[in-house]
């Protein structure tokens, strides 16, 4: 597997893991009464999944952008 593809996959996984932690903290600290809304709704699981997935896309993009910007260029 090419190094760039491996770098992309690794950073996307890291971004989605960060998003999972972020969503867990949102629910744990009950920001904007989110835990109550999710736990009392019949579509609460879907809402948490969509929240995680949307944040995962953002965090994965940011994580990959940081990784690309940190790549070292050996050219003069």
PDB file with one MODEL, atoms N, CA, C and O in Angstrom:
MODEL        1
ATOM      1  N   UNK A   1       0.852  -1.175   0.000  1.00  0.00           N
ATOM      2  CA  UNK A   1       0.000   0.000   0.000  1.00  0.00           C
ATOM      3  C   UNK A   1       0.899   1.239   0.000  1.00  0.00           C
ATOM      4  O   UNK A   1       1.864   1.301   0.762  1.00  0.00           O
ATOM      5  N   UNK A   2       0.592   2.221  -0.845  1.00  0.00           N
ATOM      6  CA  UNK A   2       1.413   3.436  -0.890  1.00  0.00           C
ATOM      7  C   UNK A   2       1.386   4.178   0.453  1.00  0.00           C
ATOM      8  O   UNK A   2       0.412   4.121   1.204  1.00  0.00           O
ATOM      9  N   UNK A   3       2.488   4.870   0.719  1.00  0.00           N
ATOM     10  CA  UNK A   3       2.628   5.555   2.006  1.00  0.00           C
ATOM     11  C   UNK A   3       1.556   6.630   2.203  1.00  0.00           C
ATOM     12  O   UNK A   3       1.071   6.824   3.318  1.00  0.00           O
ATOM     13  N   UNK A   4       1.187   7.327   1.126  1.00  0.00           N
ATOM     14  CA  UNK A   4       0.192   8.391   1.253  1.00  0.00           C
ATOM     15  C   UNK A   4      -1.187   7.834   1.607  1.00  0.00           C
ATOM     16  O   UNK A   4      -1.915   8.431   2.401  1.00  0.00           O
ATOM     17  N   UNK A   5      -1.542   6.704   1.026  1.00  0.00           N
ATOM     18  CA  UNK A   5      -2.832   6.068   1.344  1.00  0.00           C
ATOM     19  C   UNK A   5      -2.835   5.601   2.795  1.00  0.00           C
ATOM     20  O   UNK A   5      -3.829   5.772   3.502  1.00  0.00           O
ATOM     21  N   UNK A   6      -1.728   5.012   3.239  1.00  0.00           N
ATOM     22  CA  UNK A   6      -1.615   4.576   4.629  1.00  0.00           C
ATOM     23  C   UNK A   6      -1.722   5.768   5.581  1.00  0.00           C
ATOM     24  O   UNK A   6      -2.377   5.686   6.621  1.00  0.00           O
ATOM     25  N   UNK A   7      -1.072   6.875   5.214  1.00  0.00           N
ATOM     26  CA  UNK A   7      -1.140   8.093   6.018  1.00  0.00           C
ATOM     27  C   UNK A   7      -2.578   8.606   6.103  1.00  0.00           C
ATOM     28  O   UNK A   7      -3.041   9.006   7.171  1.00  0.00           O
ATOM     29  N   UNK A   8      -3.273   8.589   4.974  1.00  0.00           N
ATOM     30  CA  UNK A   8      -4.658   9.064   4.946  1.00  0.00           C
ATOM     31  C   UNK A   8      -5.562   8.191   5.822  1.00  0.00           C
ATOM     32  O   UNK A   8      -6.329   8.714   6.630  1.00  0.00           O
ATOM     33  N   UNK A   9      -5.479   6.892   5.671  1.00  0.00           N
ATOM     34  CA  UNK A   9      -6.342   5.987   6.437  1.00  0.00           C
ATOM     35  C   UNK A   9      -6.074   6.120   7.933  1.00  0.00           C
ATOM     36  O   UNK A   9      -7.011   6.176   8.731  1.00  0.00           O
ATOM     37  N   UNK A  10      -4.811   6.171   8.312  1.00  0.00           N
ATOM     38  CA  UNK A  10      -4.457   6.316   9.720  1.00  0.00           C
ATOM     39  C   UNK A  10      -5.021   7.605  10.308  1.00  0.00           C
ATOM     40  O   UNK A  10      -5.570   7.595  11.410  1.00  0.00           O
ATOM     41  N   UNK A  11      -4.892   8.702   9.590  1.00  0.00           N
ATOM     42  CA  UNK A  11      -5.360   9.976  10.107  1.00  0.00           C
ATOM     43  C   UNK A  11      -6.880  10.088  10.101  1.00  0.00           C
ATOM     44  O   UNK A  11      -7.450  10.777  10.948  1.00  0.00           O
ATOM     45  N   UNK A  12      -7.533   9.434   9.176  1.00  0.00           N
ATOM     46  CA  UNK A  12      -8.999   9.405   9.205  1.00  0.00           C
ATOM     47  C   UNK A  12      -9.476   8.612  10.423  1.00  0.00           C
ATOM     48  O   UNK A  12     -10.426   9.019  11.092  1.00  0.00           O
ATOM     49  N   UNK A  13      -8.834   7.504  10.709  1.00  0.00           N
ATOM     50  CA  UNK A  13      -9.203   6.735  11.905  1.00  0.00           C
ATOM     51  C   UNK A  13      -8.960   7.538  13.178  1.00  0.00           C
ATOM     52  O   UNK A  13      -9.772   7.500  14.103  1.00  0.00           O
ATOM     53  N   UNK A  14      -7.854   8.258  13.227  1.00  0.00           N
ATOM     54  CA  UNK A  14      -7.579   9.111  14.388  1.00  0.00           C
ATOM     55  C   UNK A  14      -8.641  10.195  14.503  1.00  0.00           C
ATOM     56  O   UNK A  14      -9.117  10.477  15.603  1.00  0.00           O
ATOM     57  N   UNK A  15      -9.019  10.807  13.385  1.00  0.00           N
ATOM     58  CA  UNK A  15     -10.037  11.854  13.400  1.00  0.00           C
ATOM     59  C   UNK A  15     -11.384  11.344  13.887  1.00  0.00           C
ATOM     60  O   UNK A  15     -12.063  12.025  14.655  1.00  0.00           O
ATOM     61  N   UNK A  16     -11.777  10.157  13.452  1.00  0.00           N
ATOM     62  CA  UNK A  16     -13.050   9.597  13.906  1.00  0.00           C
ATOM     63  C   UNK A  16     -12.990   9.182  15.376  1.00  0.00           C
ATOM     64  O   UNK A  16     -13.999   9.243  16.079  1.00  0.00           O
ATOM     65  N   UNK A  17     -11.817   8.761  15.843  1.00  0.00           N
ATOM     66  CA  UNK A  17     -11.671   8.442  17.269  1.00  0.00           C
ATOM     67  C   UNK A  17     -11.784   9.714  18.113  1.00  0.00           C
ATOM     68  O   UNK A  17     -12.405   9.704  19.176  1.00  0.00           O
ATOM     69  N   UNK A  18     -11.188  10.799  17.641  1.00  0.00           N
ATOM     70  CA  UNK A  18     -11.314  12.075  18.348  1.00  0.00           C
ATOM     71  C   UNK A  18     -12.769  12.522  18.357  1.00  0.00           C
ATOM     72  O   UNK A  18     -13.258  13.037  19.362  1.00  0.00           O
ATOM     73  N   UNK A  19     -13.456  12.327  17.244  1.00  0.00           N
ATOM     74  CA  UNK A  19     -14.877  12.691  17.175  1.00  0.00           C
ATOM     75  C   UNK A  19     -15.706  11.861  18.152  1.00  0.00           C
ATOM     76  O   UNK A  19     -16.645  12.376  18.760  1.00  0.00           O
ATOM     77  N   UNK A  20     -15.369  10.588  18.306  1.00  0.00           N
ATOM     78  CA  UNK A  20     -16.088   9.750  19.263  1.00  0.00           C
ATOM     79  C   UNK A  20     -15.892  10.272  20.677  1.00  0.00           C
ATOM     80  O   UNK A  20     -16.842  10.330  21.458  1.00  0.00           O
ATOM     81  N   UNK A  21     -14.668  10.652  21.006  1.00  0.00           N
ATOM     82  CA  UNK A  21     -14.413  11.242  22.320  1.00  0.00           C
ATOM     83  C   UNK A  21     -15.145  12.559  22.509  1.00  0.00           C
ATOM     84  O   UNK A  21     -15.668  12.836  23.588  1.00  0.00           O
ATOM     85  N   UNK A  22     -15.182  13.362  21.469  1.00  0.00           N
ATOM     86  CA  UNK A  22     -15.874  14.651  21.533  1.00  0.00           C
ATOM     87  C   UNK A  22     -17.371  14.465  21.764  1.00  0.00           C
ATOM     88  O   UNK A  22     -17.960  15.141  22.608  1.00  0.00           O
ATOM     89  N   UNK A  23     -17.984  13.553  21.021  1.00  0.00           N
ATOM     90  CA  UNK A  23     -19.417  13.300  21.184  1.00  0.00           C
ATOM     91  C   UNK A  23     -19.698  12.694  22.554  1.00  0.00           C
ATOM     92  O   UNK A  23     -20.703  13.026  23.184  1.00  0.00           O
ATOM     93  N   UNK A  24     -18.823  11.811  23.019  1.00  0.00           N
ATOM     94  CA  UNK A  24     -18.994  11.236  24.356  1.00  0.00           C
ATOM     95  C   UNK A  24     -18.942  12.325  25.425  1.00  0.00           C
ATOM     96  O   UNK A  24     -19.719  12.295  26.379  1.00  0.00           O
ATOM     97  N   UNK A  25     -18.033  13.281  25.270  1.00  0.00           N
ATOM     98  CA  UNK A  25     -17.951  14.375  26.237  1.00  0.00           C
ATOM     99  C   UNK A  25     -19.177  15.282  26.156  1.00  0.00           C
ATOM    100  O   UNK A  25     -19.659  15.772  27.177  1.00  0.00           O
ATOM    101  N   UNK A  26     -19.682  15.505  24.937  1.00  0.00           N
ATOM    102  CA  UNK A  26     -20.910  16.296  24.807  1.00  0.00           C
ATOM    103  C   UNK A  26     -22.061  15.636  25.556  1.00  0.00           C
ATOM    104  O   UNK A  26     -22.835  16.307  26.238  1.00  0.00           O
ATOM    105  N   UNK A  27     -22.166  14.329  25.425  1.00  0.00           N
ATOM    106  CA  UNK A  27     -23.236  13.611  26.105  1.00  0.00           C
ATOM    107  C   UNK A  27     -22.985  13.524  27.609  1.00  0.00           C
ATOM    108  O   UNK A  27     -23.920  13.673  28.396  1.00  0.00           O
ATOM    109  N   UNK A  28     -21.743  13.287  28.020  1.00  0.00           N
ATOM    110  CA  UNK A  28     -21.415  13.147  29.446  1.00  0.00           C
ATOM    111  C   UNK A  28     -21.677  14.444  30.201  1.00  0.00           C
ATOM    112  O   UNK A  28     -22.256  14.425  31.287  1.00  0.00           O
ATOM    113  N   UNK A  29     -21.255  15.566  29.632  1.00  0.00           N
ATOM    114  CA  UNK A  29     -21.446  16.849  30.305  1.00  0.00           C
ATOM    115  C   UNK A  29     -22.814  17.465  30.018  1.00  0.00           C
ATOM    116  O   UNK A  29     -23.114  18.564  30.484  1.00  0.00           O
ATOM    117  N   UNK A  30     -23.635  16.759  29.255  1.00  0.00           N
ATOM    118  CA  UNK A  30     -25.013  17.154  28.975  1.00  0.00           C
ATOM    119  C   UNK A  30     -25.100  18.577  28.417  1.00  0.00           C
ATOM    120  O   UNK A  30     -25.920  19.382  28.859  1.00  0.00           O
ATOM    121  N   UNK A  31     -24.252  18.864  27.451  1.00  0.00           N
ATOM    122  CA  UNK A  31     -24.232  20.178  26.815  1.00  0.00           C
ATOM    123  C   UNK A  31     -25.560  20.394  26.096  1.00  0.00           C
ATOM    124  O   UNK A  31     -25.997  19.549  25.316  1.00  0.00           O
ATOM    125  N   UNK A  32     -26.191  21.520  26.362  1.00  0.00           N
ATOM    126  CA  UNK A  32     -27.477  21.895  25.754  1.00  0.00           C
ATOM    127  C   UNK A  32     -28.539  20.821  26.005  1.00  0.00           C
ATOM    128  O   UNK A  32     -29.426  20.617  25.178  1.00  0.00           O
ATOM    129  N   UNK A  33     -28.445  20.139  27.146  1.00  0.00           N
ATOM    130  CA  UNK A  33     -29.404  19.099  27.527  1.00  0.00           C
ATOM    131  C   UNK A  33     -29.460  17.969  26.489  1.00  0.00           C
ATOM    132  O   UNK A  33     -30.504  17.351  26.280  1.00  0.00           O
ATOM    133  N   UNK A  34     -28.327  17.718  25.851  1.00  0.00           N
ATOM    134  CA  UNK A  34     -28.262  16.753  24.756  1.00  0.00           C
ATOM    135  C   UNK A  34     -28.507  15.321  25.218  1.00  0.00           C
ATOM    136  O   UNK A  34     -29.171  14.554  24.521  1.00  0.00           O
ATOM    137  N   UNK A  35     -27.976  14.947  26.394  1.00  0.00           N
ATOM    138  CA  UNK A  35     -28.174  13.585  26.881  1.00  0.00           C
ATOM    139  C   UNK A  35     -29.655  13.304  27.097  1.00  0.00           C
ATOM    140  O   UNK A  35     -30.135  12.227  26.740  1.00  0.00           O
ATOM    141  N   UNK A  36     -30.376  14.237  27.667  1.00  0.00           N
ATOM    142  CA  UNK A  36     -31.805  14.040  27.893  1.00  0.00           C
ATOM    143  C   UNK A  36     -32.552  13.905  26.569  1.00  0.00           C
ATOM    144  O   UNK A  36     -33.432  13.054  26.436  1.00  0.00           O
ATOM    145  N   UNK A  37     -32.206  14.736  25.594  1.00  0.00           N
ATOM    146  CA  UNK A  37     -32.878  14.666  24.300  1.00  0.00           C
ATOM    147  C   UNK A  37     -32.622  13.327  23.615  1.00  0.00           C
ATOM    148  O   UNK A  37     -33.534  12.740  23.032  1.00  0.00           O
ATOM    149  N   UNK A  38     -31.394  12.851  23.683  1.00  0.00           N
ATOM    150  CA  UNK A  38     -31.039  11.599  23.016  1.00  0.00           C
ATOM    151  C   UNK A  38     -31.638  10.406  23.737  1.00  0.00           C
ATOM    152  O   UNK A  38     -32.135   9.478  23.098  1.00  0.00           O
ATOM    153  N   UNK A  39     -31.595  10.421  25.054  1.00  0.00           N
ATOM    154  CA  UNK A  39     -32.055   9.254  25.805  1.00  0.00           C
ATOM    155  C   UNK A  39     -33.574   9.121  25.834  1.00  0.00           C
ATOM    156  O   UNK A  39     -34.081   8.022  26.063  1.00  0.00           O
ATOM    157  N   UNK A  40     -34.300  10.184  25.614  1.00  0.00           N
ATOM    158  CA  UNK A  40     -35.763  10.096  25.648  1.00  0.00           C
ATOM    159  C   UNK A  40     -36.394  10.022  24.261  1.00  0.00           C
ATOM    160  O   UNK A  40     -37.609   9.866  24.149  1.00  0.00           O
ATOM    161  N   UNK A  41     -35.601  10.131  23.217  1.00  0.00           N
ATOM    162  CA  UNK A  41     -36.132  10.090  21.860  1.00  0.00           C
ATOM    163  C   UNK A  41     -36.025   8.670  21.299  1.00  0.00           C
ATOM    164  O   UNK A  41     -35.113   7.918  21.643  1.00  0.00           O
ATOM    165  N   UNK A  42     -36.964   8.326  20.441  1.00  0.00           N
ATOM    166  CA  UNK A  42     -36.902   7.002  19.810  1.00  0.00           C
ATOM    167  C   UNK A  42     -35.812   6.952  18.737  1.00  0.00           C
ATOM    168  O   UNK A  42     -35.333   5.872  18.388  1.00  0.00           O
ATOM    169  N   UNK A  43     -35.426   8.101  18.221  1.00  0.00           N
ATOM    170  CA  UNK A  43     -34.370   8.166  17.209  1.00  0.00           C
ATOM    171  C   UNK A  43     -33.062   8.676  17.809  1.00  0.00           C
ATOM    172  O   UNK A  43     -32.236   9.245  17.096  1.00  0.00           O
ATOM    173  N   UNK A  44     -32.870   8.476  19.104  1.00  0.00           N
ATOM    174  CA  UNK A  44     -31.681   8.974  19.779  1.00  0.00           C
ATOM    175  C   UNK A  44     -30.392   8.337  19.281  1.00  0.00           C
ATOM    176  O   UNK A  44     -29.376   9.017  19.137  1.00  0.00           O
ATOM    177  N   UNK A  45     -30.431   7.049  19.021  1.00  0.00           N
ATOM    178  CA  UNK A  45     -29.239   6.364  18.515  1.00  0.00           C
ATOM    179  C   UNK A  45     -28.829   6.881  17.148  1.00  0.00           C
ATOM    180  O   UNK A  45     -27.644   7.061  16.868  1.00  0.00           O
ATOM    181  N   UNK A  46     -29.816   7.116  16.307  1.00  0.00           N
ATOM    182  CA  UNK A  46     -29.530   7.670  14.988  1.00  0.00           C
ATOM    183  C   UNK A  46     -28.957   9.082  15.106  1.00  0.00           C
ATOM    184  O   UNK A  46     -28.045   9.451  14.367  1.00  0.00           O
ATOM    185  N   UNK A  47     -29.489   9.859  16.026  1.00  0.00           N
ATOM    186  CA  UNK A  47     -28.988  11.222  16.229  1.00  0.00           C
ATOM    187  C   UNK A  47     -27.540  11.215  16.695  1.00  0.00           C
ATOM    188  O   UNK A  47     -26.738  12.027  16.234  1.00  0.00           O
ATOM    189  N   UNK A  48     -27.200  10.314  17.595  1.00  0.00           N
ATOM    190  CA  UNK A  48     -25.818  10.218  18.070  1.00  0.00           C
ATOM    191  C   UNK A  48     -24.902   9.762  16.943  1.00  0.00           C
ATOM    192  O   UNK A  48     -23.787  10.265  16.807  1.00  0.00           O
ATOM    193  N   UNK A  49     -25.365   8.810  16.133  1.00  0.00           N
ATOM    194  CA  UNK A  49     -24.561   8.346  15.003  1.00  0.00           C
ATOM    195  C   UNK A  49     -24.305   9.473  14.007  1.00  0.00           C
ATOM    196  O   UNK A  49     -23.176   9.652  13.551  1.00  0.00           O
ATOM    197  N   UNK A  50     -25.334  10.227  13.672  1.00  0.00           N
ATOM    198  CA  UNK A  50     -25.178  11.328  12.722  1.00  0.00           C
ATOM    199  C   UNK A  50     -24.260  12.406  13.296  1.00  0.00           C
ATOM    200  O   UNK A  50     -23.434  12.964  12.574  1.00  0.00           O
ATOM    201  N   UNK A  51     -24.398  12.699  14.574  1.00  0.00           N
ATOM    202  CA  UNK A  51     -23.535  13.676  15.226  1.00  0.00           C
ATOM    203  C   UNK A  51     -22.085  13.201  15.191  1.00  0.00           C
ATOM    204  O   UNK A  51     -21.187  13.984  14.881  1.00  0.00           O
ATOM    205  N   UNK A  52     -21.847  11.924  15.506  1.00  0.00           N
ATOM    206  CA  UNK A  52     -20.497  11.371  15.462  1.00  0.00           C
ATOM    207  C   UNK A  52     -19.938  11.372  14.047  1.00  0.00           C
ATOM    208  O   UNK A  52     -18.781  11.738  13.838  1.00  0.00           O
ATOM    209  N   UNK A  53     -20.743  10.969  13.080  1.00  0.00           N
ATOM    210  CA  UNK A  53     -20.269  10.882  11.700  1.00  0.00           C
ATOM    211  C   UNK A  53     -19.944  12.257  11.131  1.00  0.00           C
ATOM    212  O   UNK A  53     -18.919  12.423  10.471  1.00  0.00           O
ATOM    213  N   UNK A  54     -20.799  13.240  11.376  1.00  0.00           N
ATOM    214  CA  UNK A  54     -20.550  14.591  10.875  1.00  0.00           C
ATOM    215  C   UNK A  54     -19.297  15.186  11.520  1.00  0.00           C
ATOM    216  O   UNK A  54     -18.469  15.790  10.839  1.00  0.00           O
ATOM    217  N   UNK A  55     -19.167  15.013  12.823  1.00  0.00           N
ATOM    218  CA  UNK A  55     -17.960  15.494  13.490  1.00  0.00           C
ATOM    219  C   UNK A  55     -16.737  14.690  13.043  1.00  0.00           C
ATOM    220  O   UNK A  55     -15.640  15.240  12.938  1.00  0.00           O
ATOM    221  N   UNK A  56     -16.916  13.420  12.786  1.00  0.00           N
ATOM    222  CA  UNK A  56     -15.808  12.592  12.319  1.00  0.00           C
ATOM    223  C   UNK A  56     -15.274  13.056  10.981  1.00  0.00           C
ATOM    224  O   UNK A  56     -14.062  13.054  10.766  1.00  0.00           O
ATOM    225  N   UNK A  57     -16.154  13.455  10.079  1.00  0.00           N
ATOM    226  CA  UNK A  57     -15.706  13.972   8.789  1.00  0.00           C
ATOM    227  C   UNK A  57     -14.874  15.233   8.977  1.00  0.00           C
ATOM    228  O   UNK A  57     -13.831  15.396   8.345  1.00  0.00           O
ATOM    229  N   UNK A  58     -15.334  16.119   9.843  1.00  0.00           N
ATOM    230  CA  UNK A  58     -14.605  17.363  10.092  1.00  0.00           C
ATOM    231  C   UNK A  58     -13.264  17.090  10.759  1.00  0.00           C
ATOM    232  O   UNK A  58     -12.234  17.591  10.309  1.00  0.00           O
ATOM    233  N   UNK A  59     -13.270  16.300  11.830  1.00  0.00           N
ATOM    234  CA  UNK A  59     -12.036  16.032  12.559  1.00  0.00           C
ATOM    235  C   UNK A  59     -11.051  15.225  11.712  1.00  0.00           C
ATOM    236  O   UNK A  59      -9.842  15.430  11.816  1.00  0.00           O
ATOM    237  N   UNK A  60     -11.546  14.321  10.886  1.00  0.00           N
ATOM    238  CA  UNK A  60     -10.655  13.549  10.021  1.00  0.00           C
ATOM    239  C   UNK A  60      -9.992  14.464   8.995  1.00  0.00           C
ATOM    240  O   UNK A  60      -8.803  14.321   8.709  1.00  0.00           O
ATOM    241  N   UNK A  61     -10.748  15.389   8.450  1.00  0.00           N
ATOM    242  CA  UNK A  61     -10.176  16.333   7.497  1.00  0.00           C
ATOM    243  C   UNK A  61      -9.122  17.217   8.128  1.00  0.00           C
ATOM    244  O   UNK A  61      -8.068  17.460   7.539  1.00  0.00           O
ATOM    245  N   UNK A  62      -9.406  17.695   9.322  1.00  0.00           N
ATOM    246  CA  UNK A  62      -8.436  18.537  10.030  1.00  0.00           C
ATOM    247  C   UNK A  62      -7.200  17.721  10.395  1.00  0.00           C
ATOM    248  O   UNK A  62      -6.075  18.197  10.240  1.00  0.00           O
ATOM    249  N   UNK A  63      -7.400  16.508  10.873  1.00  0.00           N
ATOM    250  CA  UNK A  63      -6.273  15.656  11.253  1.00  0.00           C
ATOM    251  C   UNK A  63      -5.386  15.367  10.053  1.00  0.00           C
ATOM    252  O   UNK A  63      -4.161  15.411  10.163  1.00  0.00           O
ATOM    253  N   UNK A  64      -5.986  15.074   8.918  1.00  0.00           N
ATOM    254  CA  UNK A  64      -5.190  14.786   7.726  1.00  0.00           C
ATOM    255  C   UNK A  64      -4.485  16.042   7.229  1.00  0.00           C
ATOM    256  O   UNK A  64      -3.341  15.971   6.779  1.00  0.00           O
ATOM    257  N   UNK A  65      -5.150  17.181   7.303  1.00  0.00           N
ATOM    258  CA  UNK A  65      -4.514  18.436   6.882  1.00  0.00           C
ATOM    259  C   UNK A  65      -3.301  18.739   7.751  1.00  0.00           C
ATOM    260  O   UNK A  65      -2.265  19.160   7.236  1.00  0.00           O
ATOM    261  N   UNK A  66      -3.413  18.533   9.047  1.00  0.00           N
ATOM    262  CA  UNK A  66      -2.273  18.754   9.940  1.00  0.00           C
ATOM    263  C   UNK A  66      -1.138  17.794   9.597  1.00  0.00           C
ATOM    264  O   UNK A  66       0.029  18.186   9.587  1.00  0.00           O
ATOM    265  N   UNK A  67      -1.482  16.536   9.318  1.00  0.00           N
ATOM    266  CA  UNK A  67      -0.447  15.552   8.986  1.00  0.00           C
ATOM    267  C   UNK A  67       0.259  15.918   7.682  1.00  0.00           C
ATOM    268  O   UNK A  67       1.477  15.770   7.575  1.00  0.00           O
ATOM    269  N   UNK A  68      -0.489  16.391   6.701  1.00  0.00           N
ATOM    270  CA  UNK A  68       0.124  16.769   5.433  1.00  0.00           C
ATOM    271  C   UNK A  68       1.002  18.001   5.610  1.00  0.00           C
ATOM    272  O   UNK A  68       2.085  18.071   5.029  1.00  0.00           O
ATOM    273  N   UNK A  69       0.563  18.958   6.391  1.00  0.00           N
ATOM    274  CA  UNK A  69       1.358  20.155   6.600  1.00  0.00           C
ATOM    275  C   UNK A  69       2.628  19.865   7.387  1.00  0.00           C
ATOM    276  O   UNK A  69       3.602  20.611   7.284  1.00  0.00           O
ATOM    277  N   UNK A  70       2.629  18.800   8.165  1.00  0.00           N
ATOM    278  CA  UNK A  70       3.809  18.446   8.949  1.00  0.00           C
ATOM    279  C   UNK A  70       4.807  17.586   8.171  1.00  0.00           C
ATOM    280  O   UNK A  70       5.900  17.306   8.663  1.00  0.00           O
ATOM    281  N   UNK A  71       4.428  17.165   6.945  1.00  0.00           N
ATOM    282  CA  UNK A  71       5.351  16.381   6.144  1.00  0.00           C
ATOM    283  C   UNK A  71       6.576  17.223   5.804  1.00  0.00           C
ATOM    284  O   UNK A  71       6.474  18.413   5.507  1.00  0.00           O
ATOM    285  N   UNK A  72       7.704  16.589   5.856  1.00  0.00           N
ATOM    286  CA  UNK A  72       8.959  17.285   5.622  1.00  0.00           C
ATOM    287  C   UNK A  72       9.323  17.191   4.153  1.00  0.00           C
ATOM    288  O   UNK A  72       9.259  16.119   3.551  1.00  0.00           O
ATOM    289  N   UNK A  73       9.700  18.305   3.593  1.00  0.00           N
ATOM    290  CA  UNK A  73      10.130  18.334   2.205  1.00  0.00           C
ATOM    291  C   UNK A  73      11.652  18.462   2.184  1.00  0.00           C
ATOM    292  O   UNK A  73      12.203  19.450   2.670  1.00  0.00           O
ATOM    293  N   UNK A  74      12.323  17.470   1.626  1.00  0.00           N
ATOM    294  CA  UNK A  74      13.783  17.473   1.603  1.00  0.00           C
ATOM    295  C   UNK A  74      14.350  18.222   0.402  1.00  0.00           C
ATOM    296  O   UNK A  74      15.569  18.323   0.263  1.00  0.00           O
ATOM    297  N   UNK A  75      13.504  18.741  -0.454  1.00  0.00           N
ATOM    298  CA  UNK A  75      13.990  19.470  -1.626  1.00  0.00           C
ATOM    299  C   UNK A  75      14.554  20.826  -1.215  1.00  0.00           C
ATOM    300  O   UNK A  75      14.048  21.456  -0.287  1.00  0.00           O
ATOM    301  N   UNK A  76      15.602  21.275  -1.905  1.00  0.00           N
ATOM    302  CA  UNK A  76      16.217  22.563  -1.527  1.00  0.00           C
ATOM    303  C   UNK A  76      15.365  23.751  -1.896  1.00  0.00           C
ATOM    304  O   UNK A  76      15.752  24.891  -1.640  1.00  0.00           O
TER     305      UNK A  76
ENDMDL
END
